[in-house]
Amino acid sequence: MKALITGGSGGIGKSVCTFFKNKGIDVINPTRNELNLSNPNEIKNYLNSIDDLHIIINNAGINNLTSINNTMLEELKNTFNVNFFSPYLITSYFLDKFREQNYGRIINISSVLGSYSKKYRSTYSSSKAALHSFTKSVVSETEGFNILTNTISPGYILTNLTTKNNTPDALSRIINTIPIKKLGESKEIAKWAYNLTIENDYINGQEIIIDGGLTCTI
């Protein structure tokens, strides 16, 4: 089995790569220099170098805090390029190959902020909401080819991105809103990514929310 995992240099992506490698999966984990997800032409050039593939995990994402009034068009485009358009391009590139081999597993890493939002997360939330809608669209267009596509939507996971966008006081307040009273760990996302690809033969088009119960209290 061979898996392409984007955004594998840190946080959730690094855990997913490590988990899959430890399970004997051949992992393609391009660096930012190797695969510039903000540039559609570079994405296509990179994908041309991959001969065979069975699993796609679209994990890379950016989450820059901007208000609706102050969001520049370039920032909006960059967020959507990385969070939505790159998964779209990568997935569409391999769909015919997955159909030919009658096998494919696709995971889109979204966020609970794709279902609800908060201050300064308009571009991020919008891009992640689009990503899950894309998941459902892929399911509708791959009927009968043994291709399973699902979304994993983490809540607050202890990563550099989470600590960058939240002060210690803000994190403390967030933890108090989570029923389990702690931040999630990236290894939980990795285990679900493995379950939904290697061990899954039927779950399709679903959004798996991993948030410690946060969205039950909103």
N, C-alpha and C positions, 0 to 999 in steps of 0.2 A: 504494500500500500504506500502511496506517495501523497503527501499533503502539502499544499501551499498555504502558509500562514503569514498574513501581513501584520505589521506592527509588533513584531516579536522581540524587540530589543529591551523591553521593560514592562513592569506591571503585569497585567493580565496576559498579554501576548507571550512574554517570557515564560510564564508558568505553563501556558498551553504548549509551547514548543518543547519545554523540558518534559512534560508529562507524556507527550506523544513519542518523543525520542526514547524515553525510558520504556515505552511499550513496544519498541521495535519498529515504529513508523518512520519511513524516510521523509524527513521534513525539509521543505524548501522555505527558508526564512530570509528573504532579501532585506538588506539594510536600506536605509533611506538613500544612500548614494547609489545603490544598485537599482532601486525602484522608487522613482519620484511619483508618488500617488497624486500629486497636484497637477501633473502634466499628462493628459490623455495619450499623446504621441509616445512618450517614454514608456507608459504602461504597455502599450501594444508591442513595442520593440522588445521589452523584457519578456513578455509572455511568449513571444515567438521562439524563445530559447528553451521552452519547456516541452519535452516530447510527450510524456504521458503523465496523467494525473487522475487521482480518484477522489480527493477531498479538497475543498476550499474553505478556509476559515478567514472571513473578512473581519479582521479585528482592529486594524489601524483606525485611529480617530483623533480628532483635535477638539478641544473644548475651551475656546477663548471667551472670556467674559465680556460681553458687549450689550449695551442697552439698545432697544429698538431704534430710538431716535439717532443714536450715534454710530450705528453699524454702517460701515462703508461697504460699497458694492464689492470691492476687491476682497474684503474679509468674508463677506457672505459667500462669494464664489469659491474662495479657498476652503472654507468649512465644508461646503457641499461637494467640492471636488474630492476631498479626502474621505469624508464620512458617507457619501452616497454615490457619487458618480464613479469612483474607483471600484467599489464593490460591484456596481452595475456592469462596468466594462470588463472586469475580471470574470465575473460569472457568465456574461454573454459570450465571451471568447471561448469558454470551455464547454458550453452547453451541447454543441453538436458532437464533440468528442465524447461527452458523457452519454449521449443518446446512442452513438455508435457502439460503445462498449457495454451499453445497457446497465450502467452503474455510475452513480455519483452521489456525493454527500456534500451539502453546502450549509455552512453556519454563518449567519450574519450577527455580529456582536453589536447590539443596539444599546438601549439604556432605558431604565424606568422613566427617564426624563423625555422619552419619546411618547409616553402616555399622559404625562402631566408635565408642567414646567414650573419654573421659579424665576425670580428676578435675574436678569442678565444672561439667560440661557436660551433666548429665542432662536438663534441660528442653530445651536447645538440640538435643541429639542426638535426643531423642524426637520433637520437632516436625519435624526434618528427615527422619527416617525415615518419618514419616507422610506427608510431602510426596511422596516417591517412590512410596509405595504408592498415593497419590492419582493420580499420573501413570498408573500401570498401570490403575487403575479407569476413568479417562477414556477410555483407548484401548478398553477393553472395551465402553464405552457409545456410541462414535462410529463404529462399524464401518460402512463404506460411504459415508461423507460427506466423504472427502478432508480429514480433520482429523488432523494429526500432533501428538502430544504427547510430549515428552521431558524428561528431567531432566539438568541439568548440575550436577555435584558437584565444586566446587573443593576443592583442598587448602589449603595455606597460601599465600594471596595477599597481597602487600604492600599492605595498606590500613590506614586508621586503626583499623578494628575489630580487626585482627590485632595491631597495636602496642599497642592499649589493653589487650588481654587477655593480653599476654605481655611480660615484662620483656626487656631486651636479652640477658641471659644465657639466658633461656628460648628466645628466638628463635635464638640461636646454637646451642643444643642441637638445636632443631628442624631447622635447616638441615643439621646433621650427619647427621640421620636420612633426609634426602631424597637419593635416589641422584644426582640432577642437581646437588645441593649449592647450591641457591639457592631463594629464594621465587619463586612465580609472579607474573606481572604481569597486571593486570586486563584488558589488551588481548587476552590469550589467551582469556579468557572471552567477550569481546565478539565475537571472530572466530568462535567456535564457535556462539554464539547466532545470529549471522547465517547461518552455514552450515546450521544446523538449522531455520531458518525460511524465508529467502528462497531458498536453493539446494537445499533438501531436498524430495524427492518420495517417499521410501520409508522412511527411518529413523523408527521409531515405537515408543514405549514403552520406550525405552532410557535407561540412566543413563550419561552420558558423564563419566568421572572425569578431572579435570585436576589432577594433584597431583605431577608430576615423578617419579612412581614410588613415592611414599611408601607407598601401601597394599600394594605388593609386598613391603615389608620388615617388615610388621607381623605 
